[in-house]
Amino acid sequence: MVMTHYMQLLSLHQPWNLIIFMLVPMVLAETILAAGIFTLFYKDKRSETWQGVSHAATIILGLFFICVVIYLGTSYIPTIQWRGPIDYIAVWSYVLAIIPSVLLLAQEFGIMDKHNTSEKKTMHHVILMILFVVFTHFAMVFGMADPQLAGYMPPKQPMQMNHMMDHSSMNHQTMNMK
């Protein structure tokens, strides 16, 4: 099976890339979603606590994800030799998660939703988080798929490899004859 570049990125420098590109964003996203839902459910002091958790996690996620996408855009994506449409979808859906991430950050700093009620702001926050999760999950799902499913053909093996394989099978046949 051939790997997408998204999955290849996660598998490099184990476990650090997996932690940086998947674990940290997903834990922050799930924390923000849970805090947003609890904020909508509770209408007392607990709501303020969950809003604080959501606010802090959103700022961390927004800044962290901006750094991740800058790194990918400058150091990783330019080196890619694309492996077909599945590879494109996996990588670019992850990168597109920057859009809801930046909008969430703008909301946290008061640039968006200035005139909306607290409940409406929370609703927008949850919707933007769902979009972030959808984009990153698309990346994960397509990232785990084999690019050959969409027609990608890996380059043929070099002649040396074919020669070595032929040679080893000949040795195996010779041993069986004795």
Sequence and secondary structure as in RCSB ss.txt:
>XXXX:A:sequence
MVMTHYMQLLSLHQPWNLIIFMLVPMVLAETILAAGIFTLFYKDKRSETWQGVSHAATIILGLFFICVVIYLGTS
YIPTIQWRGPIDYIAVWSYVLAIIPSVLLLAQEFGIMDKHNTSEKKTMHHVILMILFVVFTHFAMVFGMADPQLA
GYMPPKQPMQMNHMMDHSSMNHQTMNMK
>XXXX:A:secstr
    HHHHHHHTTTTHHHIIIIIHHHHHHHHHHHHHHHHHH  SHHHHHHHHHHHHHHHHHHHHHHHHHHHIIII
IGGG    SHHHHHHHHHHHHTHHHHHHHHHHHTTSS TTS HHHHHHHHHHHHHHHHHHHHHHHHHHHS GGGG
T       HHHHHHHHHHHHHHHHHHH 
